[in-house]
């Protein structure tokens, strides 16, 4: 499972590599957008010093994460790399190529760490609620994260579990049908793996945990997916992997729905082409005359 931003990792890696292969730093200005609308920009816009590379990100959920300690989490992860955000961006990292190590492994480690920016922002809210559950405490407030346009994520901690609820919008009726197949597989996953979290899903009406919340999406094209995480998922040894996987769930679901539709369309076009070939071969043969004796024709 890929939980990092691949375009950021590749661009950052190539930029760091070029520092030691080119006579002088080249201009960089790359923009990337995730499936969930998070925007990234890698640039060295300072004309006076092309060795300073800025990685900036803009996330619609960033303001929601501030109260859960996202700034402290980023300081812990990136230290001196974290800098004042550029205008129009929520968070920025600054890389000085002139002080960068020539060691290839260290350069790759820095590039990969930069690509974890969104993941580390999300980690702030999960870390808080996982630690509450670890201390056998219940949260007095449910975190509401606006992670994608009208869609939200709800997180709450209880003494024995952490509940994460995703509300997701299916804009195409076909997406609902394919989505049900995927979500049923998630629900049945515990049959083959007892360590898998419990997964519940519903359509139209929100689950009981959200009955008292205002602004909850409703409608036939709205789905709710609930993950129930226990000690084996939120413990200090496993929580990093849990965060890696769960913060990308919405992207994972809709990406595979689109892939499934593309596969079905490809098979339909292929089968149609085969049928056309069969029809072309089925043209009636030209009528021929057969003689039966002298002067008799059929």
Backbone bond lengths (Angstrom), bond angles and torsions (degrees), N, CA, C in turn:
res aa  C-N    CA-C-N  psi(-1)  N-CA   C-N-CA  omega(-1)  CA-C   N-CA-C  phi
1 X - - - 1.459 - - 1.525 109.81 -
2 X 1.343 116.62 129.02 1.461 121.40 -178.46 1.521 109.26 -95.31
3 X 1.329 116.66 112.09 1.464 119.77 -179.12 1.517 111.90 -106.90
4 X 1.327 118.34 0.77 1.452 120.38 179.35 1.532 109.82 -104.36
5 X 1.345 116.30 167.62 1.454 121.24 179.17 1.524 108.14 -87.83
6 X 1.330 115.80 107.28 1.457 121.01 -171.54 1.529 111.96 -64.46
7 X 1.344 117.33 -40.20 1.455 119.92 -178.67 1.531 110.90 -63.13
8 X 1.330 115.64 -39.24 1.465 120.12 177.83 1.522 110.31 -65.28
9 X 1.338 117.09 -44.40 1.468 120.82 -179.05 1.523 110.91 -61.36
10 X 1.346 116.80 -43.55 1.464 120.48 -178.24 1.528 110.60 -67.33
11 X 1.338 117.06 -48.16 1.465 120.52 -177.76 1.524 111.41 -63.55
12 X 1.346 115.99 -44.22 1.459 119.32 178.91 1.525 110.89 -63.12
13 X 1.325 116.57 -41.25 1.454 120.23 178.93 1.518 112.39 -63.66
14 X 1.337 116.31 -43.57 1.463 120.03 179.45 1.531 111.38 -66.55
15 X 1.336 116.50 -36.98 1.466 120.08 179.85 1.521 111.03 -66.53
16 X 1.330 116.89 -43.10 1.456 120.45 178.76 1.526 111.70 -66.67
17 X 1.327 115.89 -37.50 1.465 120.30 178.96 1.525 110.46 -66.84
18 X 1.345 117.14 -40.32 1.467 121.29 -177.91 1.519 111.44 -63.75
19 X 1.311 116.62 -26.23 1.466 120.12 -178.56 1.522 111.07 -59.41
20 X 1.341 116.58 -33.19 1.464 120.46 -176.30 1.530 112.47 -100.14
21 X 1.342 116.91 -3.71 1.461 119.28 179.63 1.521 113.10 -112.96
22 X 1.335 117.76 -18.73 1.459 121.46 -179.72 1.533 109.52 -103.24
23 X 1.348 117.45 149.82 1.474 119.93 179.89 1.520 113.27 -63.29
24 X 1.330 116.97 -30.47 1.463 120.60 177.62 1.522 109.23 -150.29
25 X 1.333 118.97 154.78 1.466 121.65 -178.29 1.529 111.68 -60.50
26 X 1.329 115.24 137.59 1.458 120.85 178.05 1.518 110.13 -94.58
27 X 1.326 115.65 161.72 1.466 120.46 178.42 1.524 109.92 -69.31
28 X 1.312 115.83 138.71 1.471 122.15 179.63 1.522 108.68 -129.73
29 X 1.317 116.55 133.12 1.470 121.26 175.29 1.523 107.99 -156.74
30 X 1.319 115.67 89.17 1.464 122.21 -175.72 1.523 109.26 -120.41
31 X 1.330 116.24 132.16 1.461 121.92 177.03 1.525 109.23 -118.42
32 X 1.322 117.11 136.41 1.460 122.30 178.83 1.526 108.91 -134.29
33 X 1.331 115.53 150.77 1.467 121.30 179.96 1.518 108.91 -131.47
34 X 1.336 116.19 131.02 1.456 121.92 176.68 1.522 110.63 -78.81
35 X 1.363 115.24 168.98 1.458 120.48 176.03 1.531 111.58 -61.28
36 X 1.328 116.90 -29.27 1.461 119.87 -177.35 1.522 112.51 -92.95
37 X 1.328 117.45 12.64 1.462 120.68 173.65 1.509 115.62 89.45
38 X 1.332 118.93 1.00 1.466 121.07 177.30 1.532 108.97 -71.97
39 X 1.324 116.78 128.51 1.462 122.66 -177.69 1.527 110.51 -104.98
40 X 1.328 115.61 141.03 1.457 122.23 178.24 1.533 109.07 -126.00
41 X 1.312 115.24 149.32 1.459 120.21 173.65 1.529 109.17 -140.64
42 X 1.325 115.50 127.93 1.461 121.65 174.18 1.520 107.05 -114.26
43 X 1.329 116.89 122.22 1.466 119.70 -175.18 1.521 110.50 -154.66
44 X 1.326 114.62 159.71 1.464 121.40 168.76 1.529 106.87 -127.89
45 X 1.313 114.36 68.46 1.466 121.71 -172.63 1.526 113.39 -73.04
46 X 1.343 117.43 -12.28 1.462 119.91 178.88 1.529 109.31 -72.84
47 X 1.323 115.84 106.06 1.473 120.02 -175.99 1.520 112.12 -62.73
48 X 1.317 116.66 -26.57 1.455 119.39 -177.69 1.509 114.46 -79.59
49 X 1.356 117.19 -18.13 1.461 119.84 -176.80 1.525 109.47 -149.49
50 X 1.324 117.11 94.46 1.457 122.10 -178.34 1.532 112.21 -75.95
51 X 1.328 116.60 -4.31 1.465 119.89 179.45 1.524 112.19 -81.00
52 X 1.326 117.67 -11.55 1.469 121.68 179.48 1.524 108.83 -92.67
53 X 1.332 116.15 113.81 1.467 122.54 179.47 1.524 108.48 -104.82
54 X 1.330 115.77 129.34 1.465 121.36 178.79 1.529 109.66 -109.97
55 X 1.317 115.50 130.98 1.467 122.32 171.44 1.516 107.40 -113.19
56 X 1.324 117.10 115.83 1.468 121.75 -178.74 1.514 110.00 -121.08
57 X 1.325 115.88 149.67 1.460 121.24 -179.94 1.526 109.42 -136.34
58 X 1.327 114.42 145.08 1.461 121.48 176.15 1.521 107.86 -124.41
59 X 1.344 115.99 122.09 1.463 122.02 -175.84 1.517 109.52 -130.16
60 X 1.302 116.34 134.07 1.470 119.09 -179.68 1.522 111.63 -69.20
61 X 1.349 116.70 -21.28 1.464 119.31 -177.89 1.523 113.23 -91.67
62 X 1.333 118.22 -1.03 1.462 120.51 -171.58 1.531 111.55 -62.15
63 X 1.327 117.74 -44.10 1.466 120.68 -178.99 1.518 111.42 -60.89
64 X 1.341 117.05 -34.58 1.465 119.98 177.36 1.522 111.54 -67.66
65 X 1.331 116.77 -29.07 1.464 121.10 -175.68 1.523 113.13 -82.91
66 X 1.343 117.20 -15.25 1.460 120.49 -176.84 1.517 111.26 -59.45
67 X 1.328 117.82 -43.77 1.463 120.06 -177.56 1.520 112.87 -69.67
68 X 1.334 117.51 -11.92 1.466 120.71 179.19 1.529 111.74 -103.10
69 X 1.333 116.28 13.26 1.455 120.42 171.65 1.507 115.50 86.59
70 X 1.340 117.57 32.59 1.460 119.54 -178.88 1.531 111.53 -64.12
71 X 1.339 117.27 -36.09 1.465 119.57 -178.79 1.519 110.93 -66.48
72 X 1.334 117.25 -40.63 1.462 120.66 178.02 1.525 110.92 -66.76
73 X 1.333 116.22 -38.13 1.470 120.29 178.84 1.522 111.04 -63.73
74 X 1.330 116.98 -41.40 1.463 120.89 179.89 1.531 111.21 -68.99
75 X 1.332 116.87 -37.22 1.468 119.54 177.11 1.527 110.41 -63.21
76 X 1.316 115.93 -38.86 1.458 119.98 179.61 1.527 111.13 -66.76
77 X 1.325 117.18 -37.16 1.459 121.43 -176.79 1.530 112.88 -80.49
78 X 1.341 117.05 -39.05 1.468 119.79 -170.09 1.530 114.05 -112.85
79 X 1.322 118.39 -15.08 1.453 120.52 176.31 1.516 113.58 55.39
80 X 1.333 116.97 -123.58 1.461 121.96 -175.94 1.531 112.86 -70.87
81 X 1.316 117.75 -14.41 1.471 119.77 178.37 1.521 111.52 -68.97
82 X 1.341 116.87 -26.57 1.462 120.90 179.93 1.522 109.47 -73.97
83 X 1.339 115.82 130.49 1.455 120.75 -177.33 1.526 110.10 -136.12
84 X 1.337 115.85 178.10 1.466 120.14 179.13 1.527 109.72 -62.58
85 X 1.333 119.10 129.04 1.473 120.86 -178.05 1.523 112.26 -59.07
86 X 1.317 115.33 142.66 1.453 120.64 173.92 1.525 109.36 -67.77
87 X 1.321 117.00 158.99 1.459 121.43 -179.43 1.532 110.50 -58.98
88 X 1.326 115.13 129.47 1.459 120.30 178.29 1.513 114.82 86.88
89 X 1.347 117.19 3.46 1.463 121.49 -178.77 1.523 109.63 -124.96
90 X 1.338 115.84 154.07 1.464 120.41 -178.12 1.513 113.60 -84.83
91 X 1.323 117.06 -35.74 1.463 120.75 -176.05 1.522 108.98 -147.79
92 X 1.346 115.88 144.60 1.464 120.96 -179.95 1.521 110.39 -137.66
93 X 1.327 115.14 144.07 1.454 122.67 173.09 1.530 107.88 -117.90
94 X 1.334 116.73 141.56 1.461 121.24 -178.45 1.525 109.74 -118.54
95 X 1.342 115.35 127.50 1.450 121.96 -179.70 1.538 108.43 -117.56
96 X 1.304 115.83 126.17 1.461 121.23 178.53 1.529 108.23 -101.57
97 X 1.334 116.00 106.33 1.462 120.42 -176.56 1.522 112.30 -65.10
98 X 1.323 116.93 -26.20 1.466 119.62 -177.79 1.525 112.39 -68.03
99 X 1.324 117.67 -21.01 1.465 121.15 179.65 1.529 112.01 -109.17
100 X 1.344 116.50 7.68 1.456 120.93 -175.59 1.531 111.31 -75.53
101 X 1.306 115.71 142.03 1.457 121.08 179.29 1.524 111.16 -68.64
102 X 1.335 116.15 147.68 1.460 120.85 177.55 1.526 111.80 -83.52
103 X 1.309 117.47 -8.72 1.460 121.49 -179.33 1.532 110.02 -66.63
104 X 1.321 117.60 124.16 1.462 122.47 -176.03 1.523 112.03 -61.27
105 X 1.326 116.84 -43.83 1.461 120.44 -178.05 1.527 111.08 -63.38
106 X 1.325 117.27 -38.90 1.458 120.26 179.31 1.526 110.91 -67.82
107 X 1.336 116.86 -37.84 1.459 119.85 177.74 1.520 110.67 -64.20
108 X 1.327 116.78 -43.10 1.465 120.51 179.11 1.525 111.00 -65.19
109 X 1.335 115.98 -36.56 1.470 120.30 178.29 1.530 110.65 -64.28
110 X 1.335 117.34 -41.14 1.469 121.34 178.52 1.520 110.80 -65.62
111 X 1.348 117.18 -42.95 1.461 121.05 179.68 1.530 111.21 -62.74
112 X 1.348 116.12 -41.81 1.460 119.90 179.56 1.524 110.94 -67.77
113 X 1.315 116.13 -39.29 1.464 120.61 178.91 1.527 110.85 -62.97
114 X 1.338 116.30 -38.07 1.464 120.26 177.50 1.523 111.35 -64.56
115 X 1.323 116.90 -35.48 1.469 120.62 -178.80 1.523 112.59 -72.98
116 X 1.345 117.72 -10.23 1.462 122.22 178.38 1.532 112.01 -89.76
117 X 1.306 117.86 11.84 1.463 120.86 -171.47 1.526 112.10 -57.74
118 X 1.310 117.57 -49.12 1.471 119.83 -179.85 1.528 110.93 -64.60
119 X 1.306 115.97 -42.49 1.464 120.48 179.81 1.518 110.77 -58.95
120 X 1.338 116.94 -42.90 1.459 120.42 -178.45 1.526 111.98 -70.96
121 X 1.320 117.48 -27.70 1.474 119.65 173.36 1.521 110.10 -66.85
122 X 1.326 116.53 -46.78 1.467 120.72 178.67 1.529 111.04 -62.48
123 X 1.328 117.17 -32.06 1.464 120.76 -174.90 1.514 112.41 -58.99
124 X 1.335 117.66 -27.64 1.463 120.18 -175.36 1.521 112.03 -59.46
125 X 1.319 117.43 -45.69 1.465 120.08 -177.75 1.526 110.92 -73.20
126 X 1.333 117.07 -38.05 1.467 119.19 179.22 1.528 111.25 -67.82
127 X 1.326 116.81 -40.61 1.463 119.79 179.40 1.522 110.79 -59.53
128 X 1.321 116.89 -41.63 1.466 119.96 -178.22 1.520 111.18 -62.80
129 X 1.324 117.08 -46.70 1.469 119.82 -176.00 1.524 111.78 -77.00
130 X 1.321 117.74 -30.25 1.469 119.30 175.32 1.527 110.63 -66.06
131 X 1.326 117.19 -38.22 1.465 120.70 179.44 1.525 110.99 -69.93
132 X 1.336 117.47 -34.07 1.464 120.28 175.39 1.520 110.26 -62.33
133 X 1.307 116.60 -45.06 1.459 120.47 -180.00 1.522 110.76 -66.38
134 X 1.341 116.25 -36.86 1.461 120.72 178.67 1.529 111.14 -62.42
135 X 1.332 115.68 -33.07 1.464 120.47 178.42 1.525 112.41 -87.25
136 X 1.345 116.35 9.55 1.472 122.20 -179.34 1.516 111.76 59.02
137 X 1.338 116.10 38.15 1.470 121.23 178.51 1.530 109.69 -115.43
138 X 1.307 114.88 150.39 1.462 120.50 176.45 1.526 109.33 -98.85
139 X 1.315 116.30 145.00 1.463 120.17 178.88 1.519 109.52 -79.20
140 X 1.342 116.28 138.57 1.457 119.91 177.73 1.520 111.44 -86.28
141 X 1.325 116.45 -2.96 1.461 120.88 -179.69 1.521 109.57 -143.72
142 X 1.316 115.41 137.15 1.458 120.91 175.26 1.522 109.18 -88.89
143 X 1.324 116.90 127.06 1.464 120.87 178.37 1.521 109.31 -73.43
144 X 1.321 116.34 131.94 1.467 122.50 177.08 1.521 107.55 -117.64
145 X 1.319 116.87 113.53 1.462 122.91 -175.74 1.526 108.99 -113.92
146 X 1.337 116.79 119.10 1.468 121.65 177.07 1.529 108.33 -83.25
147 X 1.306 115.77 86.78 1.465 118.97 -169.89 1.521 113.76 -91.35
148 X 1.350 118.42 -14.61 1.472 119.23 -179.62 1.526 110.05 -159.81
149 X 1.324 116.74 107.64 1.461 122.54 178.21 1.532 110.75 43.38
150 X 1.343 117.57 -114.67 1.469 120.46 -178.21 1.526 112.62 -86.32
151 X 1.311 118.24 -1.71 1.458 121.89 -174.89 1.531 110.65 -91.23
152 X 1.326 115.24 145.85 1.461 120.62 -176.15 1.523 110.71 -132.73
153 X 1.330 113.74 161.51 1.457 121.74 174.77 1.525 108.11 -123.93
154 X 1.326 116.39 134.56 1.460 122.19 -177.31 1.529 108.53 -117.75
155 X 1.336 116.34 127.79 1.470 121.43 -178.16 1.517 109.30 -126.48
156 X 1.316 116.37 130.74 1.468 121.13 177.21 1.520 109.10 -141.54
157 X 1.331 115.77 148.26 1.465 121.66 -179.08 1.523 110.21 -111.18
158 X 1.313 115.62 141.88 1.457 123.02 175.60 1.526 107.80 -129.03
159 X 1.294 116.86 172.96 1.460 119.96 -175.25 1.527 112.59 -62.20
160 X 1.339 116.83 -31.47 1.461 119.85 -175.33 1.526 113.93 -117.85
161 X 1.331 118.04 1.80 1.464 118.84 -175.78 1.533 110.49 -163.85
162 X 1.320 115.33 164.48 1.457 123.21 170.23 1.524 107.04 -121.92
163 X 1.330 116.02 129.82 1.463 120.88 -178.82 1.521 109.85 -106.79
164 X 1.326 115.81 127.35 1.466 122.21 177.96 1.525 107.86 -120.77
165 X 1.331 116.37 121.04 1.469 121.56 -178.18 1.523 109.33 -117.78
166 X 1.314 116.45 126.06 1.462 122.55 175.10 1.523 108.96 -104.37
167 X 1.323 116.65 130.69 1.461 119.92 167.29 1.518 106.83 -102.69
168 X 1.309 117.05 131.21 1.464 120.47 -176.40 1.516 110.16 -135.86
169 X 1.314 115.77 146.06 1.454 123.23 -174.41 1.519 109.16 -106.90
170 X 1.334 116.54 125.70 1.460 121.79 176.53 1.533 108.07 -102.34
171 X 1.337 116.32 110.66 1.457 120.53 -174.85 1.525 112.76 -82.09
172 X 1.313 117.78 -16.75 1.467 122.82 -179.76 1.526 108.59 -117.29
173 X 1.347 118.91 131.89 1.476 120.44 178.63 1.524 113.04 -56.14
174 X 1.338 116.93 -33.01 1.462 119.47 178.85 1.523 111.35 -65.11
175 X 1.352 116.49 -31.39 1.463 120.36 -179.91 1.528 111.15 -62.39
176 X 1.343 116.30 -34.09 1.465 120.22 -179.82 1.527 110.17 -63.66
177 X 1.342 115.93 -43.60 1.468 120.59 -177.87 1.526 110.79 -65.61
178 X 1.346 116.02 -48.22 1.466 119.71 -179.69 1.527 109.97 -67.19
179 X 1.351 116.62 -38.44 1.454 120.40 178.66 1.517 112.38 -60.75
180 X 1.320 117.74 -37.83 1.463 120.83 178.79 1.522 111.09 -62.26
181 X 1.329 116.16 -37.90 1.473 119.74 178.93 1.527 110.18 -63.75
182 X 1.347 116.62 -45.74 1.457 120.17 179.66 1.523 111.32 -63.79
183 X 1.321 116.21 -45.70 1.460 119.44 -176.71 1.523 111.96 -67.66
184 X 1.328 117.27 -31.25 1.458 119.84 176.04 1.523 110.04 -65.65
185 X 1.337 116.20 -35.34 1.467 119.86 176.86 1.529 110.42 -65.35
186 X 1.333 116.69 -39.71 1.466 119.88 176.26 1.524 110.22 -61.99
187 X 1.312 115.57 -43.52 1.466 120.22 -178.05 1.522 111.07 -64.35
188 X 1.347 116.04 -38.93 1.463 120.41 -178.21 1.517 112.64 -83.21
189 X 1.350 116.80 -2.31 1.457 120.58 -176.10 1.512 113.38 -60.45
190 X 1.319 117.70 -28.75 1.473 120.90 -177.46 1.524 111.70 -69.13
191 X 1.342 117.36 -18.45 1.459 119.24 178.42 1.525 110.87 -66.95
192 X 1.337 115.93 -34.40 1.452 120.09 -179.69 1.514 113.45 -96.44
193 X 1.335 116.47 -17.78 1.470 120.34 -178.65 1.521 108.94 -143.42
194 X 1.306 115.68 106.15 1.462 120.39 -176.16 1.526 112.64 -68.00
195 X 1.324 117.05 -18.94 1.468 120.11 -179.69 1.523 112.62 -85.10
196 X 1.322 117.72 -5.80 1.463 120.63 179.91 1.531 109.69 -69.13
197 X 1.327 118.01 147.72 1.479 119.59 177.98 1.518 111.52 -70.10
198 X 1.299 115.44 156.01 1.463 119.97 175.44 1.524 108.79 -72.73
199 X 1.333 117.06 133.20 1.463 122.62 -178.66 1.527 108.91 -123.53
200 X 1.335 115.73 127.89 1.460 122.46 176.91 1.522 108.02 -123.37
201 X 1.319 117.09 147.53 1.464 118.97 176.36 1.519 110.55 -146.58
202 X 1.315 114.39 151.94 1.464 121.04 179.52 1.518 108.44 -149.90
203 X 1.338 115.46 163.48 1.460 121.01 179.88 1.522 109.88 -126.77
204 X 1.330 114.67 145.01 1.459 119.92 175.09 1.513 113.67 86.43
205 X 1.316 117.34 -66.82 1.453 122.36 -177.10 1.526 110.84 -100.75
206 X 1.326 117.82 136.19 1.476 120.57 -179.93 1.521 111.21 -68.32
207 X 1.330 118.03 156.82 1.468 121.04 177.65 1.525 110.73 -67.17
208 X 1.315 115.73 167.27 1.456 122.07 -175.14 1.522 112.30 -58.04
209 X 1.334 117.90 -32.62 1.465 121.54 -177.66 1.524 112.45 -63.99
210 X 1.347 117.49 -19.83 1.472 120.87 -175.84 1.524 112.88 -108.31
211 X 1.322 117.60 10.72 1.468 120.83 -175.93 1.524 112.23 -61.61
212 X 1.327 117.73 -32.84 1.471 120.74 -175.62 1.526 113.34 -95.28
213 X 1.344 117.16 7.69 1.465 120.67 -179.72 1.522 110.32 -94.99
214 X 1.321 115.69 140.12 1.462 120.31 176.13 1.520 109.68 -92.75
215 X 1.311 115.57 154.13 1.462 120.29 177.90 1.512 114.65 77.56
216 X 1.338 117.62 14.81 1.464 120.80 178.70 1.527 108.96 -78.35
217 X 1.315 116.43 133.36 1.463 120.65 179.75 1.523 110.79 -61.67
218 X 1.325 115.58 141.98 1.458 121.50 175.24 1.522 108.52 -139.72
219 X 1.321 116.27 153.23 1.453 120.56 179.25 1.519 111.36 139.85
220 X 1.321 115.68 162.72 1.458 120.47 -177.02 1.528 112.19 -65.28
221 X 1.335 117.13 -23.20 1.465 119.87 -178.30 1.521 112.83 -98.67
222 X 1.328 116.86 18.19 1.462 122.05 179.86 1.528 109.02 -112.23
223 X 1.324 115.44 130.22 1.450 120.21 178.14 1.523 111.17 -117.62
224 X 1.313 116.28 150.69 1.465 122.40 178.01 1.527 108.67 -125.37
225 X 1.316 115.49 125.40 1.469 121.12 -179.37 1.526 108.08 -119.07
226 X 1.327 116.04 124.22 1.463 121.97 -177.40 1.522 110.22 -112.57
227 X 1.330 116.45 126.63 1.460 122.53 173.12 1.526 107.84 -107.58
228 X 1.303 116.46 128.08 1.457 122.12 176.48 1.525 107.27 -107.32
229 X 1.334 116.08 110.16 1.462 122.30 -175.21 1.522 109.90 -102.64
230 X 1.328 115.88 131.30 1.461 121.60 -178.51 1.533 110.28 -109.23
231 X 1.331 115.85 -174.40 1.462 121.01 -176.17 1.525 112.50 -53.02
232 X 1.318 116.67 -38.38 1.473 119.52 -176.39 1.530 112.06 -67.82
233 X 1.336 116.67 -16.45 1.464 120.37 178.40 1.523 112.54 -99.82
234 X 1.323 117.40 -27.68 1.467 121.25 -173.96 1.520 113.74 -105.34
235 X 1.333 118.26 0.65 1.466 120.55 179.88 1.522 110.10 -64.27
236 X 1.313 116.52 161.20 1.464 121.39 -178.04 1.522 112.03 -58.33
237 X 1.330 116.70 -31.36 1.471 120.47 -178.30 1.522 112.79 -75.24
238 X 1.338 117.01 -26.01 1.468 120.16 -172.65 1.522 114.52 -115.87
239 X 1.332 117.89 -11.06 1.457 118.71 -171.22 1.531 113.10 -65.66
240 X 1.329 118.22 -31.88 1.468 119.36 179.04 1.522 111.08 -61.99
241 X 1.323 116.20 -44.67 1.467 119.75 179.01 1.530 110.81 -66.27
242 X 1.328 116.99 -37.32 1.465 120.53 177.44 1.525 111.09 -61.38
243 X 1.332 116.54 -44.04 1.468 120.86 178.37 1.519 110.44 -64.26
244 X 1.338 116.42 -42.66 1.465 120.27 178.79 1.521 111.68 -53.74
245 X 1.319 116.27 -42.10 1.457 121.09 -173.37 1.525 112.76 -84.46
246 X 1.324 117.42 -45.78 1.455 119.16 -169.36 1.524 113.16 -75.53
247 X 1.330 118.86 -29.54 1.462 118.63 -177.77 1.529 111.71 -70.04
248 X 1.337 117.28 -16.08 1.455 121.87 179.35 1.520 112.85 -102.38
249 X 1.334 117.51 11.38 1.463 119.07 -172.37 1.523 112.74 -60.34
250 X 1.316 117.39 -45.64 1.465 119.78 -177.65 1.534 110.96 -61.32
251 X 1.317 116.30 -43.93 1.458 120.89 177.80 1.531 110.28 -62.23
252 X 1.332 116.56 -43.80 1.462 121.84 179.56 1.528 110.99 -59.11
253 X 1.327 116.70 -46.41 1.461 120.99 -177.25 1.523 111.58 -63.82
254 X 1.324 117.48 -52.42 1.457 120.17 -175.41 1.527 112.04 -71.27
255 X 1.321 117.27 -31.23 1.467 119.76 176.08 1.529 110.39 -62.44
256 X 1.334 116.94 -45.52 1.457 119.69 -177.89 1.531 111.95 -73.53
257 X 1.322 117.49 -27.05 1.468 119.35 172.55 1.523 109.76 -63.85
258 X 1.328 117.10 -45.53 1.466 121.13 179.05 1.530 110.86 -64.37
259 X 1.329 117.55 -40.52 1.462 120.38 177.91 1.527 111.25 -63.69
260 X 1.323 116.37 -39.54 1.468 120.62 178.95 1.521 110.98 -64.07
261 X 1.323 116.91 -42.65 1.463 120.39 178.29 1.529 110.91 -64.63
262 X 1.330 116.40 -41.20 1.464 119.56 178.19 1.524 110.95 -62.98
263 X 1.343 116.94 -39.99 1.461 120.68 178.65 1.530 110.83 -64.76
264 X 1.335 116.88 -43.92 1.466 120.29 178.99 1.524 111.22 -62.62
265 X 1.329 117.33 -42.63 1.466 120.65 178.65 1.525 110.94 -63.60
266 X 1.339 116.13 -39.67 1.457 119.46 179.37 1.528 111.01 -63.78
267 X 1.349 116.92 -41.89 1.466 120.97 178.50 1.515 110.89 -66.71
268 X 1.324 117.68 -37.65 1.467 120.69 178.79 1.530 110.86 -65.47
269 X 1.340 117.14 -42.41 1.463 119.86 178.57 1.526 111.11 -65.69
270 X 1.348 115.67 -39.25 1.450 119.87 178.95 1.524 111.22 -64.02
271 X 1.338 116.43 -44.18 1.464 120.34 -179.84 1.530 111.11 -67.10
272 X 1.329 117.82 -37.69 1.464 121.03 177.07 1.520 110.72 -62.15
273 X 1.333 116.33 -41.43 1.466 120.45 178.28 1.530 110.51 -62.09
274 X 1.331 117.72 -39.83 1.467 120.65 177.84 1.515 111.35 -64.46
275 X 1.335 117.14 -41.89 1.465 120.60 179.39 1.522 111.33 -63.11
276 X 1.330 117.08 -38.88 1.464 120.47 179.16 1.530 110.95 -64.14
277 X 1.338 116.22 -38.71 1.457 119.47 177.72 1.523 110.90 -64.39
278 X 1.340 117.62 -39.72 1.462 121.55 178.32 1.517 110.37 -63.65
279 X 1.336 116.87 -43.20 1.466 120.42 179.66 1.525 111.44 -64.33
280 X 1.325 116.99 -38.15 1.464 119.95 178.88 1.523 111.94 -66.02
281 X 1.337 116.12 -33.72 1.473 119.25 178.35 1.522 112.23 -78.50
282 X 1.319 117.66 -12.27 1.463 121.01 -175.62 1.521 113.43 -93.40
283 X 1.335 119.76 15.01 1.464 122.08 178.19 1.531 109.49 -66.05
284 X 1.348 118.58 136.38 1.486 120.91 -178.35 1.530 111.28 -63.52
285 X 1.345 116.10 142.90 1.456 120.89 178.64 1.528 110.56 -69.42
286 X 1.334 116.01 153.76 1.479 120.48 178.95 1.523 109.89 -63.50
287 X 1.339 114.56 139.09 1.464 120.06 -179.70 1.530 109.30 -66.68
288 X 1.283 117.96 132.46 1.479 122.76 178.60 1.518 109.77 -120.80
289 X 1.306 115.31 150.73 1.474 120.99 178.95 1.514 109.72 -90.76
290 X 1.262 116.48 136.37 1.448 122.20 176.19 1.538 108.61 -117.39
291 X 1.309 116.73 130.78 1.474 121.60 -177.34 1.523 110.36 -94.16
292 X 1.261 115.36 134.78 1.460 121.81 177.29 1.526 107.10 -124.70
293 X 1.306 118.50 86.34 1.470 121.62 -179.74 1.516 111.26 80.82
294 X 1.318 114.99 -175.68 1.460 122.85 -175.81 1.529 109.93 -75.73
295 X 1.295 116.57 127.92 1.469 121.57 174.77 1.518 115.37 72.00
296 X 1.331 118.37 5.77 1.484 119.78 179.75 1.521 109.29 -114.07
297 X 1.283 112.07 126.74 1.443 117.72 177.59 1.513 110.81 -129.50
298 X 1.281 116.26 148.74 1.466 122.05 176.09 1.507 108.15 -124.00
